Amino acid sequence: MGDMEYTTLGSTGIEVSRICLGCMSFGTKDWRGWVLEEDEAMPLIERAIDLGINFFDTANMYGWGESERILGNALEGRREESVVASKVYFQMRENDPNSQGLSRKTIEQELDNSLERLGIDTIDLYQIHRWDENTPIEQTLRALDDAVRRGKVRHVGASSMRAHQFAEALHSADRLGTERFATMQNHYNLAYREEEREMLPLCEKEDVGVIPWSPLARGFLTRPHKEFDATERPEEDTWMQRNPYDVGGGDEINERVEQLAADKGVSMAQLSLSWLLHQDAVDAPIVGTTSVEHLEDAVEALEVSLSDSDLEYLEEPYEPLEPDRW
C-alpha cells in the first residue's frame, strides 16, 4: 500500500487526504438496510485512519444523525488531526418543518445538534446540502458567517446546485462581506460529466475546492454493465432510475473502463477513481464504502497512472446528458 497523498482544500489552507471517506454508509439499518451500524463501522474508520485518510464527510440526515454520532465516537482522541465535514438542509424531524431548509433558525439549531452528535466544538467544513428556493441566499450566508465568527464552523461549503446559483452565492458573499463558500460537493464521475460545462470552470476561477460525490457512479463504473444490470441496485435505487448511467455513451464508457483496467492489471473501480484524480479541478473524491477491501482499493487508485491518450480513450464515448435531479 503506497503513501497517502494530500492536497490543499480550495482556498482554506487545510491539507486533506486525496481520498475523503464518505460516511453516508454509517448509521442505523432502520434508515437504510445496507448501512453499517457502529460495531461494523468502527473497523472501517480505523482502517481509513491507518491508511492516512484525514478527511471525513457526513451530514445531519445520514442515519438521522447516527452517522455523525458514530464518526464522532471513532475520532475521539484524534480530533485535531482530522478534518470533519458535515451538511445541513434535509428535514430531520417529521413534525418539525423548521428542521429542514437553510433559514437562520434551521441552520443554528441543526448546527448545534450536529456539534453535539459529533462531540466537537467546531466543524471544519459546514456545507449546505442543497439550494433552498424558499430562503434568500443572503439570509443563509449571514447565518453561516455568524457560525464562523462564533467559532462553531471554520469554513463553509456548498453542494449540488446550478452554476448560476453558485455564482450568485459567491457574488452575494462578496457584496455582503460574509464568509464565502470554499468548496463545492457535486455529482461528477466518468459517466456523468455535465459539471465540466460551467461548474468546474467556475470553481477553478474562484479557487473553490471540488470534492465530488458518487465518484464511481453508484457502482456502475465498478463492474461490467451487464453484471451491474443484474444486481438489485438499479431496481431499488429510485434516484438511479431517474438518472441512469447507461444512457448515451454510458455502456461504451463502462466497456472501455473494463478493457483498460484489464490492460493495466487494476480493478474497474481503481481506474475510474484514477480518472477523477487526474482532473485538475478535483481536490478529493468522496468515497463511500461498507468494505475495508474496497476502501483499500480506493487508496491504491492513487498509484494508477493514466496517460493523455488513456484519458482521451475513456472520455471519447461520452454524450451530453440531461442534468440530474439530485
C-alpha positions as CSV (number, residue, x, y, z in Angstrom):
1,M,0.0,0.0,0.0
2,G,1.5,3.3,-1.1
3,D,1.7,6.5,0.9
4,M,-1.4,8.7,1.1
5,E,-1.3,11.9,-0.9
6,Y,-2.5,15.2,0.4
7,T,-3.7,18.4,-1.2
8,T,-4.8,21.9,-0.1
9,L,-8.6,22.1,0.0
10,G,-9.5,25.1,-2.2
11,S,-8.5,28.4,-0.6
12,T,-8.9,27.1,3.0
13,G,-5.2,26.3,3.6
14,I,-6.3,23.0,5.1
15,E,-4.4,19.9,4.0
16,V,-6.7,16.9,3.3
17,S,-6.1,13.4,2.0
18,R,-6.8,13.0,-1.7
19,I,-9.4,10.4,-0.7
20,C,-12.3,11.6,1.5
21,L,-14.2,8.9,3.4
22,G,-17.9,9.4,2.8
23,C,-19.9,8.5,5.9
24,M,-23.4,8.0,4.4
25,S,-22.9,4.2,4.9
26,F,-22.7,4.5,8.7
27,G,-25.8,4.7,10.8
28,T,-28.8,2.5,11.5
29,K,-30.4,-0.1,9.4
30,D,-33.8,1.5,10.3
31,W,-32.7,4.3,8.0
32,R,-31.3,2.2,5.1
33,G,-30.9,-1.6,5.2
34,W,-27.4,-1.6,3.7
35,V,-25.7,0.8,6.2
36,L,-23.1,-0.3,8.8
37,E,-24.1,0.1,12.4
38,E,-21.5,1.3,14.9
39,D,-19.8,-2.0,15.7
40,E,-19.3,-2.7,12.0
41,A,-18.4,0.9,11.0
42,M,-15.6,1.3,13.6
43,P,-13.1,-1.1,12.0
44,L,-13.6,0.6,8.6
45,I,-13.0,4.1,10.0
46,E,-9.9,2.8,11.9
47,R,-8.6,1.4,8.7
48,A,-9.2,4.6,6.9
49,I,-7.1,6.4,9.5
50,D,-4.4,3.8,9.3
51,L,-4.3,4.4,5.5
52,G,-3.7,8.1,6.1
53,I,-7.2,9.4,5.4
54,N,-7.8,12.5,7.5
55,F,-10.9,13.9,5.6
56,F,-14.4,12.7,6.6
57,D,-17.7,13.8,5.1
58,T,-21.0,13.2,6.8
59,A,-24.4,15.0,7.1
60,N,-27.0,15.5,9.7
61,M,-29.6,13.5,7.7
62,Y,-27.4,10.4,7.3
63,G,-29.0,7.8,9.5
64,W,-31.0,10.7,11.1
65,G,-27.8,11.8,12.9
66,E,-26.4,8.4,13.7
67,S,-23.6,8.8,11.1
68,E,-22.4,11.9,12.9
69,R,-22.5,10.2,16.2
70,I,-20.6,7.2,15.0
71,L,-17.9,9.4,13.3
72,G,-17.6,11.5,16.4
73,N,-17.0,8.4,18.6
74,A,-14.5,7.0,16.1
75,L,-12.4,10.2,16.1
76,E,-12.4,10.7,19.9
77,G,-8.9,11.5,20.9
78,R,-7.8,12.1,17.3
79,R,-9.9,15.2,16.6
80,E,-7.0,17.6,16.0
81,E,-5.5,15.6,13.1
82,S,-8.9,15.0,11.4
83,V,-10.8,17.2,9.0
84,V,-14.6,16.8,9.5
85,A,-17.2,18.0,7.1
86,S,-21.0,17.9,7.6
87,K,-24.1,19.2,5.9
88,V,-27.5,20.8,6.5
89,Y,-30.7,21.1,4.5
90,F,-32.9,18.0,4.5
91,Q,-35.7,17.5,7.1
92,M,-34.6,15.9,10.3
93,R,-37.9,15.5,12.2
94,E,-41.2,14.6,10.6
95,N,-43.4,17.0,12.5
96,D,-40.9,19.9,12.6
97,P,-40.9,21.9,9.3
98,N,-38.1,24.1,10.7
99,S,-35.8,21.1,10.8
100,Q,-35.2,21.5,7.1
101,G,-34.0,24.2,4.7
102,L,-31.5,26.9,5.1
103,S,-33.2,29.5,7.3
104,R,-31.3,31.1,10.1
105,K,-33.4,29.1,12.6
106,T,-32.7,25.8,10.9
107,I,-29.0,26.4,10.5
108,E,-28.5,27.5,14.1
109,Q,-30.4,24.7,15.7
110,E,-29.2,21.9,13.3
111,L,-25.6,23.1,13.6
112,D,-25.8,22.8,17.4
113,N,-27.3,19.3,17.0
114,S,-24.5,18.2,14.7
115,L,-21.8,19.5,17.0
116,E,-23.4,17.6,19.9
117,R,-23.6,14.4,18.0
118,L,-20.0,14.7,16.7
119,G,-18.8,15.6,20.1
120,I,-16.7,18.6,18.9
121,D,-16.8,22.4,19.3
122,T,-16.1,23.3,15.7
123,I,-16.9,21.7,12.3
124,D,-14.1,22.2,9.8
125,L,-16.4,22.4,6.8
126,Y,-20.1,23.0,7.1
127,Q,-22.0,22.6,3.8
128,I,-25.4,23.4,2.5
129,H,-26.6,20.1,1.2
130,R,-28.9,21.7,-1.5
131,W,-30.1,25.1,-2.7
132,D,-33.1,26.4,-0.7
133,E,-35.6,28.1,-3.0
134,N,-37.6,29.4,0.0
135,T,-34.8,31.2,1.8
136,P,-32.9,34.2,0.3
137,I,-29.3,33.3,-0.1
138,E,-28.3,36.5,1.8
139,Q,-30.0,35.2,5.0
140,T,-28.3,31.8,4.6
141,L,-24.9,33.5,4.1
142,R,-25.3,35.7,7.1
143,A,-26.3,32.8,9.3
144,L,-23.3,30.8,8.2
145,D,-21.0,33.8,8.6
146,D,-22.2,34.2,12.2
147,A,-21.4,30.5,12.8
148,V,-17.8,31.1,11.6
149,R,-17.5,34.2,13.8
150,R,-18.7,32.3,16.8
151,G,-16.1,29.6,16.3
152,K,-18.7,26.8,15.6
153,V,-17.6,26.5,11.9
154,R,-14.2,27.0,10.3
155,H,-15.2,27.1,6.6
156,V,-18.5,26.8,4.7
157,G,-19.2,24.8,1.5
158,A,-22.0,24.1,-1.0
159,S,-23.3,21.0,-2.7
160,S,-25.2,20.1,-5.9
161,M,-26.7,23.2,-7.4
162,R,-26.8,25.0,-10.8
163,A,-23.7,27.0,-11.7
164,H,-25.7,30.2,-11.9
165,Q,-26.9,29.7,-8.3
166,F,-23.4,29.1,-7.1
167,A,-22.2,32.2,-8.9
168,E,-25.0,34.2,-7.3
169,A,-24.0,32.9,-3.8
170,L,-20.3,33.8,-4.3
171,H,-21.2,37.2,-5.6
172,S,-23.6,37.8,-2.7
173,A,-20.9,36.8,-0.2
174,D,-18.5,39.3,-1.7
175,R,-21.2,42.0,-1.7
176,L,-22.2,41.4,1.9
177,G,-18.7,40.8,3.2
178,T,-19.6,37.4,4.5
179,E,-17.8,34.1,4.5
180,R,-17.6,32.6,1.0
181,F,-18.3,29.1,0.1
182,A,-14.8,27.4,-0.1
183,T,-15.9,24.1,-1.6
184,M,-18.4,22.5,-4.0
185,Q,-19.5,18.9,-3.4
186,N,-21.0,18.0,-6.7
187,H,-22.1,14.9,-8.8
188,Y,-19.1,14.2,-11.1
189,N,-17.7,11.0,-12.5
190,L,-16.6,9.4,-15.8
191,A,-20.2,8.6,-16.7
192,Y,-21.7,12.0,-15.6
193,R,-19.6,14.9,-16.7
194,E,-22.1,17.7,-17.1
195,E,-20.3,19.7,-14.4
196,E,-17.5,20.3,-16.8
197,R,-19.6,22.8,-18.8
198,E,-20.0,25.5,-16.2
199,M,-19.5,24.4,-12.6
200,L,-15.9,23.2,-12.7
201,P,-14.6,26.2,-14.7
202,L,-16.4,28.5,-12.2
203,C,-14.8,26.6,-9.2
204,E,-11.3,26.8,-10.8
205,K,-11.7,30.6,-11.5
206,E,-12.9,31.2,-7.9
207,D,-10.3,28.9,-6.2
208,V,-13.1,26.7,-4.9
209,G,-12.2,23.2,-3.8
210,V,-14.1,20.4,-5.6
211,I,-15.0,17.2,-3.7
212,P,-17.2,15.1,-5.9
213,W,-19.8,12.7,-4.6
214,S,-20.6,9.4,-6.4
215,P,-17.2,9.1,-8.0
216,L,-17.9,5.5,-9.1
217,A,-21.5,6.3,-10.4
218,R,-23.2,4.3,-7.6
219,G,-21.3,1.2,-8.6
220,F,-21.9,1.5,-12.4
221,L,-18.2,2.0,-13.0
222,T,-17.1,-0.8,-10.8
223,R,-18.2,-3.8,-12.8
224,P,-19.2,-4.7,-16.4
225,H,-22.5,-3.1,-17.2
226,K,-24.2,-6.5,-17.9
227,E,-23.3,-7.7,-14.4
228,F,-24.4,-4.4,-12.9
229,D,-27.8,-4.6,-14.6
230,A,-28.2,-8.0,-13.0
231,T,-27.8,-6.6,-9.5
232,E,-30.6,-5.2,-7.2
233,R,-29.2,-1.7,-7.2
234,P,-30.8,-0.4,-10.5
235,E,-34.2,-1.8,-9.4
236,E,-34.0,-0.5,-5.8
237,D,-32.3,2.9,-6.3
238,T,-35.1,5.4,-7.2
239,W,-32.5,8.1,-7.8
240,M,-30.7,6.0,-10.3
241,Q,-33.9,5.2,-12.1
242,R,-34.4,8.9,-12.7
243,N,-30.7,9.4,-13.6
244,P,-29.5,6.2,-15.3
245,Y,-25.8,6.0,-16.2
246,D,-26.2,3.6,-19.1
247,V,-27.8,6.1,-21.4
248,G,-25.9,7.8,-24.2
249,G,-22.3,6.6,-24.2
250,G,-22.5,5.1,-20.7
251,D,-22.3,1.4,-21.7
252,E,-19.3,2.1,-24.0
253,I,-17.5,4.1,-21.3
254,N,-18.1,1.1,-19.0
255,E,-16.6,-1.3,-21.6
256,R,-13.6,0.9,-22.1
257,V,-13.0,1.1,-18.3
258,E,-13.2,-2.7,-18.2
259,Q,-10.7,-3.1,-21.1
260,L,-8.2,-0.5,-19.9
261,A,-8.4,-1.8,-16.3
262,A,-7.6,-5.3,-17.5
263,D,-4.7,-4.0,-19.6
264,K,-3.2,-2.2,-16.5
265,G,-3.9,-5.0,-14.1
266,V,-6.2,-2.9,-11.8
267,S,-9.9,-3.0,-10.9
268,M,-12.5,-1.0,-12.8
269,A,-13.1,1.0,-9.6
270,Q,-9.5,1.9,-9.3
271,L,-9.3,3.0,-12.9
272,S,-12.5,5.1,-12.7
273,L,-11.3,6.7,-9.5
274,S,-7.9,7.4,-11.0
275,W,-9.6,9.2,-13.9
276,L,-11.2,11.5,-11.4
277,L,-8.0,12.1,-9.5
278,H,-6.4,13.1,-12.8
279,Q,-8.9,16.0,-13.2
280,D,-7.2,19.3,-12.3
281,A,-10.3,20.8,-10.7
282,V,-10.8,17.9,-8.3
283,D,-9.3,18.0,-4.8
284,A,-10.6,14.8,-3.2
285,P,-13.4,12.5,-4.4
286,I,-15.7,11.3,-1.6
287,V,-15.6,7.6,-1.5
288,G,-18.4,5.8,0.4
289,T,-18.0,2.1,1.2
290,T,-19.1,-0.7,3.5
291,S,-16.0,-2.8,2.8
292,V,-12.4,-2.4,4.1
293,E,-11.2,-4.2,0.9
294,H,-13.0,-1.6,-1.3
295,L,-11.5,1.2,0.9
296,E,-8.0,-0.2,0.4
297,D,-8.7,-0.5,-3.4
298,A,-9.7,3.2,-3.5
299,V,-6.5,4.3,-1.8
300,E,-4.5,2.2,-4.2
301,A,-6.1,4.1,-7.1
302,L,-3.7,6.9,-6.2
303,E,-0.9,4.8,-7.7
304,V,-2.7,4.3,-11.0
305,S,-1.1,6.4,-13.7
306,L,-3.1,7.4,-16.8
307,S,-1.6,8.9,-19.9
308,D,-3.2,11.7,-22.0
309,S,-4.2,9.0,-24.6
310,D,-5.7,6.9,-21.8
311,L,-7.8,9.8,-20.6
312,E,-8.9,10.6,-24.2
313,Y,-9.8,6.9,-24.7
314,L,-12.0,6.9,-21.6
315,E,-13.7,10.2,-22.3
316,E,-14.4,9.9,-26.1
317,P,-17.7,8.0,-25.9
318,Y,-19.4,10.5,-23.6
319,E,-22.6,12.1,-24.8
320,P,-24.3,15.1,-23.2
321,L,-27.0,14.1,-20.7
322,E,-29.9,15.8,-19.1
323,P,-28.7,17.5,-15.8
324,D,-29.6,15.2,-12.9
325,R,-32.3,15.9,-10.3
326,W,-30.0,15.1,-7.4
